[in-house]
Amino acid sequence: MERLLLERLEVHLDPLSDERRRLRALASARALIANPDSSDSTRRSTVDALIRSLDAHYGDPAFLRPALKLLGDAAVLHRPLAPSVIAAVRPFLNGGKSLAADAIAVVASIAESSPEGGGEGGVSLLASVLDEDLVLSLASSPVSLVRSRILNLLVSSIGRAQSSVSLLRPHLMLQVLLGLAVDLYPLVRRVALDGIMAFCEVAGSDLDGSIIDCCYDRAVELFRDEDELVRSAAVRVVSKCGQMFAASKERMGNMERMDVIFVQVRTIACQSLGMLATFSIQFADNALNLLMDMLNDDAEAVRLQTLQTLFHMATHDHLRVQEKHMDMFLGLLADISALIRRAARKVLQLMMLPDIETFKSAINCLITNLETYPEEEEDIFSVLCYIGKNHGNFFAKLAKEFAQEIVPSCGELSLDSPRVAAIVVLFISSSISNEHLTCNIPVAIFSYAVSLVGRISCSLGNALNRDALMAYLCHHSEIPFSDTTLKSKVANEMCHSWSLHSVISEVKVKENLLSMNEIATHLKHSQKGVEQTDEELMQSIQSILEKVVETWPLIKLHCAHEVRRTLRTCKEELEMIAWNVSGSPSALLEFALQYVQIIQLIAEIWEKLQLKKSHIVGTMTLEFLLEKLSMSLRRMRYGFPGLSREVECHIIELTLLGFVFRLCEVGTCSNFVLKKLQAITSSAEFLCVEGSSKLSEFAKELLRSCAEGGTGETSQPFPIYKLLELFNLQQVAFTGRFKCIKAELQVFGNDSENPLPFVPGLPVGITFQITVHNISTNDRLWLRMAVGVSVQYVFLDSCQFTGRDEVRKFAVNTPFYATPKVPSFLLRACMLMECPSENVTYQKKDQRGPKDDIFLVCEEIEVYLVKIDSR
């Protein structure tokens, strides 16, 4: 009878049989396996037939899913069949979607039925089937059922195995659990929290405090979860973490005290080595190996003290670093601690490198350091300068190679490249102290260095005078320099004045242990350069603005290419100055950049109007350029409180020029524009009466034309071309005694990967974090939110801002009402300031927003939103 059933089973499992027969075959197989009277050979034959059918029906999930379940049941009922079943099921773990989930369920059921009841033996069985890569792959599956089942398997395995057997290493296990705790599906989040709970219970007192912090923070995040069971599981995890904190507090206190002591039984030893090395060069050489080993210490304090000891040895000329030490030492340039990086560069600055290969390695490491930490440029440039000065012979052998790298055969050189800037610094520092190298350096490199003169001189502190450096570079680059008395002796005097010891801070070796604060303070002060004074910065900016004004004759002569090149150069120079500017001069710098942009717009509009190309300007319409000019001028006039009367009058005249441009495009003057012109021109006249400046002929003619224009709606022809001919861009003394109004707008935690949820058609609340600078209580600020053509304004009461007058902060949660009926959308938000009224009434269509003209006080940001059921 069994043989007949087996034969019929083989026939029905044939791929050519219909679906009904195949399902009937599975029922027959289940009967043969579950029947207690069936022989072991019959069960084995039945399972083998089922295993063979898996390959035959690989593309048929309707058959494979019940077949896998049946094989799992067979292995549970009869343990000798388990190895064959596991081997057959294993390939389906890499399969797609539901088949992988079914395969996980089969493996889990077999493990649970092990003689150890799911303990050590069950975990060993799972570990033989599921390696780490496969587990991580399944845990990151896009199918929620697969993630759920592998997570259940992981959670059930926690604590059952000894340390020698596990599905994942502890740190990987915790990463998976923490990651799945924020899964899209509540069931997965809840099981992950249960897993974190089990993980903490098993680890107990052996768990590191930082890991407990991670578990605690993740659970706290889920206190606001939409699912009640998830919130309940999060509370249990927080409670468990609290118990572990309390239990480990005393133990960790003792351990930390012991760690502090050992960091001190090592820091003192390092300090003692340094003191002895100061008196004996032979001892210094013998101690160097020990000190280099201490650079690998886990404690930052020990590494820092070691670097200070090496610095002591270098200042006493007792540091003889060998090639074998350099790899370990240069590795500190990439240390996670900024304090360590600076200390390592300070020692490197004083080293005499043993050979050219070591020299090249050090240069490459510093360039990599500059690319990784651009904010530390001043410190890195300083080291490059002194390495170039002290190793002129090495650099001479590599000069040709470096020159080929930075002097392009065609096109323009980008000084924004950290590598190019670093190599230019090396060339200049080597040539200053090694005059014989100058003749071998291409003139172009000296020209490139002129644009870096501010950054180079700042990195050298008091060692070099900036004017002398500029004179030196101009002399060798054949650029005309204003000082006609420049002679070759200037370079020689500068070279002699650059003494290495003029910038080395002698470190006094103390008998007692230096505290971390003292070390940090010393390193900070020893690396601090002398910045340019405010007066020097203002002079530099003023000279650049003079070049901007000098472009006006070229603008009138339609030399567009020359004007663009000059203005672009001025803008680049201002941006380079911005690298080292902070504090009060930053307002002047921002004003200057805005001014250059305005002149660029005026030049472009002037050119297009004169050529009668009033429809298209590149990819922008003339109307767009005029509106951009108007917005920029409002920003300059009202966004910089404290401008002098002369500067404000100058900006008003530029504003009037913008109106003339618009009249030139439109050809007529409406009643509103006429009143606006009269109000603005009267403001200029009032400022000139109150101040020392005089009204220009351009403004006088415009005022006369406005008076003759009347108040009717009929347009009065304006002498447009006469006005344009009268306008002249004048030089005005810009000072830095004013402030800059600006703001920052943020929505924390929002990006394309983490959008905010919304319901189409209903308001959505958005929390904006706002920081404003130099805003007074009289200023009218607005938040503008736009989606497509739908715009919403929100008035911001500046009285609610907290903080000092200069910098104030505020968080506002505001609803956006016009949510579109789409799966997702992008909202654009920015902050605006309303300009003071010019006493010209103009009824706007939209009464819910600003009534007067506006200007931007911050960059526009993007807010990402997604429909709730689309997440």
Disulfide bonds with the S-S distance in Angstrom:
none
